[in-house]
């Protein structure tokens, strides 16, 4: 549904998005995760057609952004990080105006407004001027304008920004409901939001895509932590069932490694180390999760796996 190939955006010769490629299928809920400045917002602006890429191609439903931008934008609901609102307008007037911009007919607008106001929990504030709203309620108005026209694709940039815990739970529920009828992309720098909302994560670092993985795959991937008395990286790499070896910090005089291998491989690891008379201090499983993956992806000293 969304196909991004070789996406690059440069400012003054500096690439803020650097050769990013991925594909998102219909109905997926995908999180764009990365520190501030990683390139998340720039990618979203290019997907929605509000910013032209320096290089690369974006195809949505077989249509190319750039040549069919207006047609693509009709299928997208977009909440920018700082959603522009008209503070002097009431909530319902603003949403009615947005419904007109989305092309909803005069007959369809009342029902669309009622549904959207209810879904975003804005009933009590529908007649309030926007300038009187808290930041959290303004964020709800931003989400409401993005989903008024029942878009096929919903793109939300930091949707829980400024919300209190109750509002965050409500927003997570709403995103879950949206996912039943639309493809959803959520940009955030908060791990918990990706874990609570998304089925797949794209982790960005300095404009590059460094991880593309499903969360259920991450959580099922087991690894082995090994601590021994000498440098054993080359030996460990030769053990059947070990796909990769990475050094980690260990106590003085010891050498630590993380092996990408199932726990079933542990007896063979112990056997091979014993055969070489390597003293073994630690051999234990470590379950991969989003937090450790994110930390590794943003550790400039750690090698990062290829993005799929």
N, C-alpha and C positions, 0 to 999 in steps of 0.2 A: 504493500500500500504506500509506504513512504520509503523511497530508495535514495540514499545519499552516497555520492561517490566523489572522492577526492576533494572534499569541500575545504576551501582555504579562503581566509579573509585577512588581508594585510592593511595596516595603517602605517604610512610612512616607511614602508619596507619591512615592518615588523609583523610577523604572522601571529594574530591573536587566536586564529583557528588554523590548524596546520594539517592538511591532507587527511581529513576525517571521513570515514566511510562506515555506513551501517544501513541495515534494513529493518523496518518495523512493520509487522504484519497487522492486518485488521483485527481489532479487539484487544490488542496488547496494552498493558499499562507499564510504561517504561519510565524509569527515573534517570534524569541527567544529574549526576552527582559530581561535585568538585568544589574546591575552595573558590572564594570570590576571585574573579579574574581568570578562571580556568577556561572560559570561552562558552559557557552554557547559554547565556543570554544572546550572544552573537549568533550562535547556531539557531536558536529559536527565531530570531529576527530574520534570518535567511530562509528558514523553512516557510515562514509566513509571508515571505515576499516583501518585507519592509526594508530589507537590506540586501544589496547585490553581493554575491560572492566574487572574490578576486579570481578564483579558479574553482572548477568542480561543477557538479550537476546535481540538482534535486528534482526527483520525479515523484509525483503524488497521483495515484490512480491513473497512471499512464500519461499524465500531463506534466509538462516541464515548467518549473518556476522560472519566470522570466518571459516566456512566450505565452503562457496561459495563466498568468498570476491572478487576474481578476476572477477567473473561474475557480481556481484553487482556493482563493480566500473565501468564497461563498461556502466552502465545505469545512472551514476551520473556525473554531471559537478560540480566541486568544486573550489570555490575561497577562499583560506585560508586568514587569516587576514593579513599576510605578504607574499604575493604571491612570490615565488622564480622566478626571471627572469634572463636571461643571458644578462648582460648589453652591451656586445660587439656585440650582434646580432641586425640586424634590426627587426622592428616589423613584417614584412611579413615573414622573415626567421624564426623567433621564432615561429610564429603561424603555419608555414608549418611543422616545427619540431614537434610541439605539435599535429598537425593533424596526423602525422605519428604514434606518440605514441598512439593516440586514435584509430588507426587501419583503418583510412580512406585510400581508395585506391588512387593510383597515378592519376587515372582518375577523382575521386571525389574531390580531394583536392582543385584544382583551384576554383571551384564553391563555395565550403565551405568557402574558404578564402575570396572571394569577398563578400559573404553574411555577414559573421561575421564582417569583417572590416567596412562594411556599417552600420550594426546594432549598433556597438559600437562607431561610429563616429571617426574612426581612418584613414579615407582616406588621410588626409593631412600629417599624420605621418607614413604612411605605410613603407616608405623607410628610415626612420630616425633610427639611432642606439638607442637602448633602454636607454642607459646611458644619452642621451641628453633630455629625456622626463621629463616633470614635474611630480610631484607625482600623480596628477589627471589623466594624460594620462597613467601612469604606471598602475593605478588602472583599467583603461579601457582595457588595454592589458590583465590584469589578468582575467577580466570578459570574454574577447574574447576567451581565451584559455579554459575557462570552458564550453562554449556553442558551440564550433566548431562542435561537433559530434551530435548535436541535442539530448541531453540527456533527459531521462524521468523525472529525478530529478535534480534540480539545487539548490545547497547549497552555499549561499553567506555569508561570514563572514565579517561584516562591509563594505558593498559594496560602500557606499558613503564616506568612509574615505578619506579625502584629496581632495574632489571635491568642486569646487566653486558652487554657487547657480544654474547657468545655467547647469552645468554638473550634478548636483543632479536631476534637473527636467528631463534631458535626461535619467538618470539611472532609475528613477521611471517609465518613459514611457517604457523603455526596459524591466523592470521586469514585467510590465503589459502585454507586448507582449509575454514574455516567459511563463506566467501563462496560456496562451491560449493552450499551447501544453505540458506543464510540471508542475509537482509539484514543488513548490518553497519554500525553507526555508531560511529566512533572519535573521541573528544574528545582533543585534545592542543594544546600550545603549541609543539611541535617540528616545524618544517617538514619535516625529513628523514623523519619518521614518516608524514606525509601522502603525500609523494612515493613512499615505498617500499610503502605499503599501499593507498592509496585511488585510485579512478578519478574521484572528484568531490570538490570542496572547497566548504564553506560557511565564509566568513570573517566573524567577528563583531568588532565594535568598539563598546565601551560599550553593549552590549545590543542593538545593531542589526545586521541582516544587511546587509553592504556588498558582498559578492561571492558569487555562486553560479555556479560554472563547472566544467566537466570539465577535467581536467588535460591530456588530449590536445589539447583546443582551445586552452588557454593556451599550450602549447609550440609550437603551429603558427602562432599569431598573430604576425606580424612587424610591427615598427614602425620608423619612421624617426627618427633623431636629426638635427636641423638646428641649425646655429649660424650666425647672420648678423650684420650690422653695425648693424641697427636693429630697432625694434619691428615685427615682420611678422606678428603673430598674425592680424589680420583678413585679410591677403592669403593666408596659408597656408590659412585656413578655406574660401576660395573655390575652391581647386584641386580638380578632379574626382578622386575616389578617396581623398580625405582625409576621414575620418569625424569626427575630432575633433583638437584641438590643445591641448597643455598646456605651460605654461612650465616650464622647469627652470633650475637654476643654471648660469651661463656665466661665462667670464672677464670682467674689467672691460672695459666698452665694447662688449661683445657680447651677443647675445640668443639664448638656447637654447630649443629646443622639442622635444617628442616628438609625432610625428604618428601617429595610428592609420591606417596605410596600408601596403599591400604594397610590397616593394622595386621592383616593376614601375612604381610611381608616381614613382620617383626622377627619371627623365629629365624628366618633366613639371614636377616641383617645381623642378628646376634651370632649366628654360626660363622658367617664370613669374617666378622671382626675377631672372633676367638681363634679362627684358623691363622690369622695374621698376627696373633698375640697383641691385639689392640685392646687396651683396658676400657671397658664400657661403664660409664657412670650413670647415664640416663638413656632410657629407651621407652618412650611413651607416646600415645596418640595425641594429636592436636587437631581439633575440628576446625575447618576453615569456616569463617563467617564474614559478613560484610565489613565489620569493623577492622579485622585483620587485613582483609583485601584492600580496603581503602588506605590503611596505614602503609602497606607495602607499595601501593601505587603512587603514593605521595612522598615516599622516601627516596630521595635522589640517589642514594647509595645502593639501593636495592634494585636488582633487575626485575623488570616487569614483563609478564607474559604477553604474547602477541594478542592484539584485539581480534576477536573473531568477526 
